Amino acid sequence: MLTLRAGSSCVVVVPEHGAGITGWLLGGTALLRRALPRTAIGGDAHAMGCFPLLPYGNRIGRARFRWLGAEYALRRNFGDSPHTIHGVGWQRAWTVEAVSPVAVSLSLTHRPDPSWPFAFDARIEYRLSAEALTVAMELTNRHDTAAPAGIGVHPFFPKGNDPALRFTASGVWQNGPDALPLRHGALPDGWSHRSGRRIACSQLDNCFTGWDRTADIVAGPASLRIEASDAFRNLQVFTPDWADFFCVEPVSHSPDAINRPDLPADQQMDVLAPGQTLSGTIRLTPRMALPANQSSNAIAASGPDNISTKRT
C-alpha cells in the first residue's frame, strides 16, 4: 500500500490489487467508500473504493466476441455471471514506476491470455493536491494487429449525507433482464439528472450517452465534482438500493460495445493500430455543499480547465 498526502487530503493506493484505491479522506470526511476488510485480507479488488477499467469497461456479453473475422471466448471473471466485466487491469498486480509524497505512477504489461487476447501496456498516475485528485490513464496497443481498447474508472461513493447526482446527458441505454443494454433512446421521464436527482430515489445500472463529461455529487461535506477529458464519452451510473454506495463511472464506450458494430462512433470502443495509445484524465475535486437547484453551467465556470486527452 502507498499513501499520498496533500494538506488534509489522504489517498491510499494498492498497486498489488488492481492499482485500486482503498479510500480517500479529506480531514475526517470519506470521499470514496472505505474498502471492505476482504480487500486487505484476500485482495478482492471489487471491494475497493476505486479501480481502473481497461482494456474495456462494464460487460462483454456471454464472455464472447468476434474481431477481424475471429471468434474469441474469454475467461469469466465475476463469480457466476455469464458475462466478463471491467477488463483485466482491476484483477492484476501493477508495477510501481515512480512514487512521491503526492503522486504514484503504475504500469501493467499484458500479453495475450484467456482473459484478453490482445497485448497492451498500460499506465496510471494518481496525483493528489490540496484541491483535487487527478487520475491519468493510458493504454498502448502492443499487438501485431489493430485491437479494440477502452478505458475508464470505477469509483464507489458513500451514500451518507443523502447525496444527489447532477449531470447532463442526451441519451441512455435501458437494459434487458440479462443486464446487457437492450434499447437506446432519449431519457425516460424521471431519468434526467440535469437539476440533480437524489440517489435514494434512483435504482440504476445504466450507461448514459451524450454526456458532457462533468458530474456533481452534492453530499454535504462529501460533495465533489467529476471532470473527464474527451476520451470518456459515456457515463455509467450504478445506484443499487441494497448497498451503502453508488458509482459514477466515466468510460470511453458503452457496455458490450465490442459486440455491437453498428453503434454510433461515440459509443464504440476505440480501435488502436499497433503502437497507438489511448489516454485520458479524470479529476475529482471536493467542493462545498451546493444548492440542489444550482445549474451545472454555473458550477463549471469556476472549475479547472486543463483536463487533457490524447490519442497518438
C-alpha positions as CSV (number, residue, x, y, z in Angstrom):
1,M,0.0,0.0,0.0
2,L,1.1,3.6,-0.8
3,T,-0.2,6.7,1.0
4,L,-0.4,10.0,-0.8
5,R,-0.9,13.2,1.3
6,A,-1.5,16.8,0.4
7,G,-2.8,19.2,3.1
8,S,-5.6,17.5,4.9
9,S,-6.2,15.1,1.9
10,C,-5.1,11.5,2.1
11,V,-5.4,8.7,-0.6
12,V,-4.2,5.1,-0.2
13,V,-3.3,3.2,-3.4
14,V,-2.8,-0.5,-3.6
15,P,-0.7,-1.4,-6.7
16,E,-0.8,-5.2,-5.9
17,H,-4.6,-5.3,-6.1
18,G,-5.5,-3.8,-9.4
19,A,-4.0,-0.4,-8.9
20,G,-7.0,0.4,-6.8
21,I,-7.7,3.0,-4.1
22,T,-8.8,1.7,-0.7
23,G,-10.0,5.1,0.4
24,W,-9.8,8.9,0.2
25,L,-10.2,11.1,3.3
26,L,-10.4,14.9,3.4
27,G,-9.9,15.7,7.0
28,G,-12.4,13.3,8.7
29,T,-14.7,13.0,5.6
30,A,-14.6,9.9,3.4
31,L,-15.0,11.0,-0.2
32,L,-14.8,7.4,-1.5
33,R,-16.3,4.4,0.3
34,R,-13.8,2.8,2.6
35,A,-12.5,-0.5,1.2
36,L,-14.1,-3.6,2.8
37,P,-11.9,-5.8,5.0
38,R,-11.7,-8.5,2.4
39,T,-9.7,-6.2,0.2
40,A,-6.7,-6.2,2.6
41,I,-7.2,-9.8,3.7
42,G,-8.0,-11.5,0.4
43,G,-7.1,-9.0,-2.3
44,D,-10.6,-8.6,-3.5
45,A,-10.4,-5.6,-5.9
46,H,-14.1,-5.3,-6.2
47,A,-14.2,-4.2,-2.5
48,M,-12.0,-1.2,-3.3
49,G,-13.0,2.5,-3.2
50,C,-12.0,2.9,-6.8
51,F,-10.2,0.9,-9.5
52,P,-9.3,1.4,-13.2
53,L,-11.2,-0.1,-16.1
54,L,-9.2,-1.4,-19.0
55,P,-9.0,-2.6,-21.8
56,Y,-12.8,-2.4,-21.6
57,G,-15.4,-1.2,-19.2
58,N,-18.6,-2.9,-17.9
59,R,-19.7,-6.2,-19.6
60,I,-18.9,-8.2,-22.6
61,G,-22.0,-10.4,-23.2
62,R,-21.6,-14.1,-22.7
63,A,-17.8,-13.6,-22.5
64,R,-17.6,-13.9,-26.2
65,F,-17.0,-11.6,-29.2
66,R,-15.8,-11.6,-32.8
67,W,-12.9,-9.4,-34.0
68,L,-11.4,-9.2,-37.5
69,G,-13.1,-12.5,-38.5
70,A,-12.0,-14.5,-35.5
71,E,-14.2,-15.7,-32.6
72,Y,-12.9,-15.2,-29.0
73,A,-14.1,-16.7,-25.8
74,L,-12.9,-15.0,-22.6
75,R,-12.3,-16.4,-19.1
76,R,-15.3,-15.4,-16.9
77,N,-14.1,-13.1,-14.1
78,F,-17.1,-12.3,-11.9
79,G,-18.5,-15.2,-9.9
80,D,-21.3,-17.0,-11.7
81,S,-22.1,-14.2,-14.1
82,P,-22.2,-15.4,-17.7
83,H,-20.5,-12.1,-18.8
84,T,-17.0,-10.8,-18.3
85,I,-16.8,-7.4,-16.6
86,H,-14.5,-4.4,-16.1
87,G,-11.5,-5.7,-18.2
88,V,-8.3,-7.2,-16.7
89,G,-6.5,-4.3,-15.1
90,W,-8.5,-4.4,-11.9
91,Q,-7.6,-8.0,-11.2
92,R,-3.8,-7.8,-11.8
93,A,-0.8,-6.6,-9.8
94,W,0.7,-3.4,-11.2
95,T,4.3,-2.3,-11.0
96,V,5.3,0.9,-9.2
97,E,7.3,3.1,-11.7
98,A,7.6,6.2,-9.6
99,V,6.4,7.5,-6.3
100,S,6.4,10.7,-4.3
101,P,4.5,12.0,-1.3
102,V,1.7,13.3,-3.6
103,A,1.8,11.0,-6.7
104,V,2.4,7.5,-7.9
105,S,2.8,6.1,-11.4
106,L,2.0,2.5,-12.0
107,S,2.4,0.2,-15.1
108,L,0.8,-3.0,-16.3
109,T,2.2,-5.3,-19.1
110,H,-0.4,-7.6,-20.6
111,R,0.3,-10.3,-23.1
112,P,-2.4,-12.5,-24.7
113,D,-4.1,-14.9,-22.3
114,P,-7.6,-16.4,-21.8
115,S,-8.8,-13.1,-20.2
116,W,-7.9,-10.9,-23.1
117,P,-6.4,-11.9,-26.5
118,F,-4.6,-8.7,-27.4
119,A,-1.2,-7.4,-26.0
120,F,-1.2,-4.0,-24.4
121,D,0.8,-1.8,-22.0
122,A,-1.0,0.4,-19.5
123,R,0.0,3.2,-17.2
124,I,-2.0,5.0,-14.5
125,E,-0.9,8.0,-12.4
126,Y,-2.7,9.2,-9.3
127,R,-1.7,12.7,-8.3
128,L,-3.1,14.4,-5.2
129,S,-3.1,18.1,-4.4
130,A,-4.9,20.0,-1.7
131,E,-7.5,20.8,-4.3
132,A,-8.1,17.6,-6.2
133,L,-7.3,14.0,-7.0
134,T,-6.2,13.5,-10.7
135,V,-6.2,10.2,-12.4
136,A,-4.3,9.9,-15.7
137,M,-4.6,6.7,-17.7
138,E,-3.1,5.4,-21.0
139,L,-3.3,2.2,-22.9
140,T,-0.9,1.3,-25.8
141,N,-1.6,-1.5,-28.2
142,R,1.3,-3.9,-28.3
143,H,-0.4,-6.4,-30.5
144,D,0.7,-7.0,-34.1
145,T,-2.7,-6.1,-35.5
146,A,-5.3,-3.4,-34.8
147,A,-7.0,-4.1,-31.4
148,P,-10.1,-2.8,-29.6
149,A,-9.4,-0.6,-26.5
150,G,-11.4,1.1,-23.8
151,I,-10.6,3.0,-20.5
152,G,-12.5,4.2,-17.5
153,V,-12.6,4.4,-13.8
154,H,-14.9,2.8,-11.3
155,P,-15.3,4.9,-8.1
156,F,-17.6,3.9,-5.2
157,F,-19.1,6.9,-3.4
158,P,-20.7,6.6,0.1
159,K,-24.4,7.2,0.4
160,G,-24.1,9.2,3.6
161,N,-25.4,12.8,3.7
162,D,-28.3,11.9,1.4
163,P,-26.4,12.6,-1.9
164,A,-27.8,13.9,-5.1
165,L,-26.2,13.4,-8.5
166,R,-26.2,16.0,-11.2
167,F,-25.0,15.7,-14.8
168,T,-26.2,16.4,-18.4
169,A,-26.7,13.6,-21.0
170,S,-28.8,13.3,-24.1
171,G,-29.5,9.5,-24.2
172,V,-29.4,6.3,-22.1
173,W,-29.3,2.6,-22.6
174,Q,-32.1,0.6,-20.9
175,N,-31.1,-3.0,-20.0
176,G,-32.6,-6.3,-20.6
177,P,-33.1,-9.0,-18.0
178,D,-29.5,-10.2,-18.7
179,A,-28.1,-6.9,-17.5
180,L,-26.9,-6.1,-21.1
181,P,-28.0,-2.9,-23.0
182,L,-31.3,-3.6,-24.8
183,R,-32.7,-0.3,-26.1
184,H,-31.1,3.1,-26.6
185,G,-33.1,6.3,-26.7
186,A,-33.9,9.7,-25.1
187,L,-34.1,9.9,-21.3
188,P,-37.4,8.5,-20.0
189,D,-39.4,10.6,-17.6
190,G,-37.7,10.9,-14.3
191,W,-34.3,9.8,-15.6
192,S,-32.8,13.3,-16.2
193,H,-30.1,14.4,-13.7
194,R,-29.8,17.9,-15.1
195,S,-31.2,19.5,-12.0
196,G,-29.9,16.9,-9.6
197,R,-31.5,13.6,-8.5
198,R,-31.3,12.1,-5.1
199,I,-29.6,8.7,-5.0
200,A,-32.2,7.4,-2.6
201,C,-34.8,7.9,-5.4
202,S,-32.6,6.1,-8.0
203,Q,-32.1,2.5,-9.0
204,L,-29.8,2.5,-12.0
205,D,-27.2,0.3,-13.7
206,N,-27.3,2.2,-17.0
207,C,-25.0,3.9,-19.5
208,F,-25.8,7.5,-20.2
209,T,-24.7,8.8,-23.6
210,G,-24.1,12.3,-24.9
211,W,-22.6,13.1,-21.6
212,D,-20.9,16.5,-21.3
213,R,-18.0,15.0,-19.2
214,T,-18.9,16.8,-16.0
215,A,-20.9,15.5,-13.0
216,D,-21.5,16.8,-9.5
217,I,-22.2,14.9,-6.3
218,V,-24.0,17.0,-3.8
219,A,-23.5,15.3,-0.4
220,G,-22.7,17.9,2.3
221,P,-19.1,17.7,3.3
222,A,-18.5,14.9,0.8
223,S,-19.6,16.9,-2.2
224,L,-17.3,16.8,-5.2
225,R,-17.1,17.4,-8.9
226,I,-16.0,14.9,-11.6
227,E,-14.4,16.2,-14.7
228,A,-13.3,14.0,-17.5
229,S,-11.3,14.5,-20.7
230,D,-12.7,13.8,-24.2
231,A,-11.8,10.1,-24.2
232,F,-14.5,9.5,-21.6
233,R,-17.6,9.9,-23.8
234,N,-20.1,7.9,-21.7
235,L,-21.1,7.7,-18.1
236,Q,-22.1,4.5,-16.3
237,V,-24.3,5.1,-13.2
238,F,-24.9,2.4,-10.7
239,T,-27.2,3.1,-7.7
240,P,-28.1,-0.2,-6.1
241,D,-30.8,0.2,-3.5
242,W,-29.3,-2.7,-1.5
243,A,-25.9,-1.1,-1.0
244,D,-24.4,1.8,1.1
245,F,-22.5,3.1,-2.0
246,F,-23.2,4.3,-5.5
247,C,-21.0,4.5,-8.6
248,V,-20.5,7.2,-11.2
249,E,-18.1,5.8,-13.8
250,P,-16.6,7.9,-16.7
251,V,-16.0,5.4,-19.5
252,S,-14.9,5.6,-23.1
253,H,-17.6,3.3,-24.6
254,S,-20.9,1.7,-23.8
255,P,-21.3,-1.8,-22.4
256,D,-20.9,-4.7,-24.7
257,A,-19.8,-2.3,-27.4
258,I,-17.4,-4.9,-28.9
259,N,-20.4,-7.0,-29.9
260,R,-22.3,-4.1,-31.4
261,P,-20.6,-2.9,-34.6
262,D,-23.4,-0.6,-35.6
263,L,-23.1,1.7,-32.6
264,P,-22.5,5.5,-33.1
265,A,-18.8,6.4,-33.0
266,D,-19.0,8.0,-29.6
267,Q,-20.2,4.7,-28.0
268,Q,-17.8,2.3,-29.8
269,M,-14.6,1.0,-28.4
270,D,-11.5,2.8,-29.8
271,V,-9.5,0.8,-32.4
272,L,-5.8,1.2,-31.9
273,A,-3.2,0.4,-34.6
274,P,0.0,-1.3,-33.3
275,G,1.9,1.2,-31.1
276,Q,-1.0,3.6,-30.9
277,T,-2.1,4.9,-27.5
278,L,-5.5,5.9,-26.0
279,S,-5.3,8.2,-22.9
280,G,-7.3,10.4,-20.8
281,T,-7.6,12.2,-17.5
282,I,-10.2,12.4,-14.8
283,R,-10.2,14.9,-11.9
284,L,-12.2,14.6,-8.7
285,T,-12.5,17.9,-6.9
286,P,-14.0,18.2,-3.4
287,R,-16.4,21.1,-3.2
288,M,-18.5,22.9,-0.7
289,A,-22.1,21.7,-0.5
290,L,-24.1,23.3,-3.4
291,P,-27.8,24.0,-3.6
292,A,-29.6,21.3,-5.5
293,N,-31.0,23.8,-8.0
294,Q,-27.7,25.4,-8.9
295,S,-27.0,24.9,-12.6
296,S,-24.1,22.7,-13.8
297,N,-23.0,25.5,-16.1
298,A,-22.7,27.9,-13.2
299,I,-20.6,25.4,-11.3
300,A,-18.5,24.7,-14.3
301,A,-17.5,28.3,-14.7
302,S,-15.4,28.1,-11.5
303,G,-13.8,24.7,-12.3
304,P,-10.3,23.9,-13.6
305,D,-9.9,23.8,-17.3
306,N,-6.7,21.9,-18.1
307,I,-8.1,18.4,-18.3
308,S,-6.4,16.7,-21.3
309,T,-6.8,13.8,-23.5
310,K,-4.8,12.3,-26.4
311,R,-4.8,9.5,-28.9
312,T,-1.4,9.0,-30.6
